[in-house]
Amino acid sequence: MLASAAALLATPAAAQLVPPAGTPAAPAPVQQPGAPVGQTPPPLEVDVTGGISAPMPIAIPPMPTQSVVQTPAGPTDRLGRQLSEIVANDLRNSGLFNPLAAAATRAIAFPEVTAPAYDYWGGSGAQALVQGYIRANGDGTLTVGCYLYDVSARTELTRQGFVVPPSDWRRAAHKCADMVYTRLTGEGAYFDSRVVYVSETGPKANRIKRLAIMDQDGANSRFLTAGSSIVLTPRFAPNQQSIVYMSYVGRTPAIYVYELGSGRQRLVVQNVATTFAPRFSPDGRYILFSMAQAGNTDLYRVPAAGGTPQRLTNSPGIDTGGSYSPDGSRIVFESDRSGGQQIYVMNADGSNQQRISFGGGRYATPVWSPRGDLIAFTKIQGAFRIGIMSPNGSGEKLLTNSWQDEGPSWSPNGRVLMFFRQGRGNAGKADLWSVDLTGVNERRVPTPLDGSDPAWGPLRP
């Protein structure tokens, strides 16, 4: 069972965090060398639309501490180094930033946090600079300050501070990385989030599959179920307090809800035929799922607290894999009613069903972007590949080109997709991977064991 973490609290007026005692105020903006007098230097920003050609060089020195204090998470000097490493890893993994190597990054003194050595960092090649500090508080909490500077313009761009229990120190690092990412790209945050997935072990013919949960970078992975029955397709509730999934308890596929706080599990629909492929509605009021009866499979919805299922589709064949639009007004799903798996959209009440995929091959596992602008899917045409298209079916683009990639899930900001990749043959294992919308920054997401069926949760509160 995963114990629920205490909420990460930003300090009051976090955007105006008071510098640590004993440090000078951040310097006033100065004119960029070489810029015409009176002209504002060009803004420091990262282009996320034109593909990743040259990630931005960024310096992230270890975060100093005013005095070394032992905490339940370790001494504050060591935590300062680890905080900087996590920020650097988050930004590097986005594909948009190139943190300077440790050999090119010197340690900074505590007073330097708000008075950067611009000449030094300019000579290092860094365009942006992230500095911060960590302080142990008398009440047992930790304060982490995070500052972003434009090295060329010699100015502070933004700052935030976070007060956390020692158990949540990693979240402060992810929050800091989110601050940098959003300020320099203009995109939404996504580093302080979690992923629920299926942890796998054993031979393909006899796999043990357990629910597991982890931070988006693969840290803090924990099992939620013991593996006594196979589990598939876990999905977070919008409030992140529960997970809906399918399990083969008694060898019959059925949908369950797992409560993260208590570890309790409950059957969603009682005394019915096979149910599978569940997903919460954006407001958390309903669970969308598929149910097979009398040789036909249709989409249904049921109140999240339980009740009578409402049938949404009624076509011969298999309708499954439903996913709501962010506003809850429409549903995308897959159906073989035309003779092969294709993608359809309909209103949330089941009306106005329309096919939107018309390319070669088959389409499966569609999921609506949290921004509402795209639908991700698995394209089956010889190999299995991850693709995206607009909600009207236009602009289809394939992002991966491996043997078997499937099950995409969106990051909270709609810029990155996580999926799982299956290896060939009986010895082939499943791993989690991510790719951004350019299709360039493809990377493996570390898990303790094999992993499949990832579902990326919203930003944590």
ChimeraX attribute file (.defattr): number of C-alpha atoms within 10 A of each C-alpha:
attribute: neighborCount
match mode: 1-to-1
recipient: residues
	/A:1	16
	/A:2	18
	/A:3	10
	/A:4	10
	/A:5	10
	/A:6	11
	/A:7	13
	/A:8	18
	/A:9	14
	/A:10	18
	/A:11	18
	/A:12	12
	/A:13	10
	/A:14	14
	/A:15	12
	/A:16	12
	/A:17	18
	/A:18	14
	/A:19	18
	/A:20	17
	/A:21	10
	/A:22	9
	/A:23	13
	/A:24	13
	/A:25	14
	/A:26	16
	/A:27	12
	/A:28	9
	/A:29	12
	/A:30	12
	/A:31	17
	/A:32	17
	/A:33	11
	/A:34	7
	/A:35	12
	/A:36	10
	/A:37	9
	/A:38	7
	/A:39	9
	/A:40	12
	/A:41	15
	/A:42	10
	/A:43	10
	/A:44	17
	/A:45	16
	/A:46	20
	/A:47	15
	/A:48	17
	/A:49	9
	/A:50	8
	/A:51	15
	/A:52	19
	/A:53	10
	/A:54	12
	/A:55	16
	/A:56	24
	/A:57	17
	/A:58	25
	/A:59	29
	/A:60	25
	/A:61	26
	/A:62	25
	/A:63	28
	/A:64	26
	/A:65	23
	/A:66	17
	/A:67	13
	/A:68	15
	/A:69	13
	/A:70	12
	/A:71	17
	/A:72	9
	/A:73	15
	/A:74	11
	/A:75	15
	/A:76	23
	/A:77	20
	/A:78	16
	/A:79	24
	/A:80	22
	/A:81	19
	/A:82	17
	/A:83	27
	/A:84	25
	/A:85	19
	/A:86	19
	/A:87	23
	/A:88	24
	/A:89	17
	/A:90	24
	/A:91	23
	/A:92	18
	/A:93	17
	/A:94	22
	/A:95	21
	/A:96	22
	/A:97	22
	/A:98	19
	/A:99	26
	/A:100	19
	/A:101	13
	/A:102	13
	/A:103	6
	/A:104	13
	/A:105	16
	/A:106	14
	/A:107	13
	/A:108	17
	/A:109	13
	/A:110	21
	/A:111	19
	/A:112	17
	/A:113	25
	/A:114	22
	/A:115	16
	/A:116	21
	/A:117	13
	/A:118	18
	/A:119	11
	/A:120	12
	/A:121	20
	/A:122	17
	/A:123	10
	/A:124	15
	/A:125	16
	/A:126	23
	/A:127	19
	/A:128	27
	/A:129	24
	/A:130	28
	/A:131	25
	/A:132	27
	/A:133	31
	/A:134	29
	/A:135	22
	/A:136	23
	/A:137	14
	/A:138	7
	/A:139	7
	/A:140	12
	/A:141	17
	/A:142	23
	/A:143	20
	/A:144	26
	/A:145	26
	/A:146	26
	/A:147	23
	/A:148	24
	/A:149	25
	/A:150	23
	/A:151	26
	/A:152	21
	/A:153	22
	/A:154	22
	/A:155	20
	/A:156	21
	/A:157	18
	/A:158	17
	/A:159	22
	/A:160	23
	/A:161	27
	/A:162	23
	/A:163	23
	/A:164	24
	/A:165	22
	/A:166	17
	/A:167	14
	/A:168	17
	/A:169	23
	/A:170	21
	/A:171	21
	/A:172	28
	/A:173	26
	/A:174	26
	/A:175	25
	/A:176	30
	/A:177	27
	/A:178	21
	/A:179	20
	/A:180	26
	/A:181	23
	/A:182	15
	/A:183	18
	/A:184	21
	/A:185	16
	/A:186	13
	/A:187	15
	/A:188	18
	/A:189	24
	/A:190	27
	/A:191	27
	/A:192	25
	/A:193	21
	/A:194	26
	/A:195	24
	/A:196	26
	/A:197	28
	/A:198	28
	/A:199	30
	/A:200	24
	/A:201	17
	/A:202	13
	/A:203	12
	/A:204	14
	/A:205	7
	/A:206	9
	/A:207	13
	/A:208	18
	/A:209	24
	/A:210	24
	/A:211	26
	/A:212	23
	/A:213	25
	/A:214	19
	/A:215	20
	/A:216	23
	/A:217	20
	/A:218	16
	/A:219	15
	/A:220	14
	/A:221	22
	/A:222	18
	/A:223	17
	/A:224	19
	/A:225	20
	/A:226	13
	/A:227	16
	/A:228	11
	/A:229	14
	/A:230	21
	/A:231	26
	/A:232	24
	/A:233	24
	/A:234	29
	/A:235	26
	/A:236	23
	/A:237	25
	/A:238	17
	/A:239	15
	/A:240	17
	/A:241	13
	/A:242	18
	/A:243	24
	/A:244	26
	/A:245	22
	/A:246	24
	/A:247	24
	/A:248	16
	/A:249	14
	/A:250	8
	/A:251	9
	/A:252	12
	/A:253	19
	/A:254	24
	/A:255	29
	/A:256	22
	/A:257	24
	/A:258	22
	/A:259	19
	/A:260	17
	/A:261	13
	/A:262	13
	/A:263	14
	/A:264	11
	/A:265	15
	/A:266	14
	/A:267	16
	/A:268	22
	/A:269	20
	/A:270	12
	/A:271	6
	/A:272	11
	/A:273	13
	/A:274	16
	/A:275	24
	/A:276	23
	/A:277	25
	/A:278	31
	/A:279	25
	/A:280	24
	/A:281	24
	/A:282	19
	/A:283	12
	/A:284	16
	/A:285	14
	/A:286	19
	/A:287	24
	/A:288	27
	/A:289	26
	/A:290	25
	/A:291	25
	/A:292	18
	/A:293	12
	/A:294	6
	/A:295	8
	/A:296	13
	/A:297	21
	/A:298	21
	/A:299	27
	/A:300	25
	/A:301	24
	/A:302	19
	/A:303	18
	/A:304	18
	/A:305	13
	/A:306	14
	/A:307	12
	/A:308	11
	/A:309	19
	/A:310	14
	/A:311	17
	/A:312	20
	/A:313	19
	/A:314	14
	/A:315	14
	/A:316	14
	/A:317	18
	/A:318	22
	/A:319	28
	/A:320	29
	/A:321	24
	/A:322	27
	/A:323	28
	/A:324	26
	/A:325	24
	/A:326	17
	/A:327	12
	/A:328	13
	/A:329	13
	/A:330	20
	/A:331	24
	/A:332	26
	/A:333	26
	/A:334	26
	/A:335	24
	/A:336	19
	/A:337	13
	/A:338	10
	/A:339	9
	/A:340	14
	/A:341	23
	/A:342	25
	/A:343	28
	/A:344	23
	/A:345	26
	/A:346	19
	/A:347	17
	/A:348	19
	/A:349	15
	/A:350	17
	/A:351	12
	/A:352	11
	/A:353	15
	/A:354	13
	/A:355	17
	/A:356	17
	/A:357	21
	/A:358	13
	/A:359	11
	/A:360	10
	/A:361	14
	/A:362	20
	/A:363	26
	/A:364	24
	/A:365	25
	/A:366	30
	/A:367	25
	/A:368	27
	/A:369	26
	/A:370	20
	/A:371	16
	/A:372	14
	/A:373	14
	/A:374	21
	/A:375	26
	/A:376	26
	/A:377	25
	/A:378	25
	/A:379	27
	/A:380	18
	/A:381	11
	/A:382	10
	/A:383	13
	/A:384	22
	/A:385	24
	/A:386	29
	/A:387	24
	/A:388	25
	/A:389	20
	/A:390	17
	/A:391	21
	/A:392	15
	/A:393	18
	/A:394	13
	/A:395	11
	/A:396	16
	/A:397	15
	/A:398	18
	/A:399	20
	/A:400	20
	/A:401	13
	/A:402	13
	/A:403	14
	/A:404	20
	/A:405	25
	/A:406	26
	/A:407	24
	/A:408	30
	/A:409	27
	/A:410	25
	/A:411	27
	/A:412	23
	/A:413	16
	/A:414	21
	/A:415	20
	/A:416	22
	/A:417	27
	/A:418	26
	/A:419	26
	/A:420	25
	/A:421	24
	/A:422	19
	/A:423	15
	/A:424	11
	/A:425	8
	/A:426	9
	/A:427	10
	/A:428	12
	/A:429	19
	/A:430	23
	/A:431	23
	/A:432	24
	/A:433	20
	/A:434	23
	/A:435	22
	/A:436	22
	/A:437	19
	/A:438	17
	/A:439	19
	/A:440	14
	/A:441	17
	/A:442	20
	/A:443	15
	/A:444	16
	/A:445	18
	/A:446	16
	/A:447	18
	/A:448	12
	/A:449	14
	/A:450	18
	/A:451	27
	/A:452	24
	/A:453	27
	/A:454	29
	/A:455	25
	/A:456	28
	/A:457	24
	/A:458	22
	/A:459	18
	/A:460	16
	/A:461	11
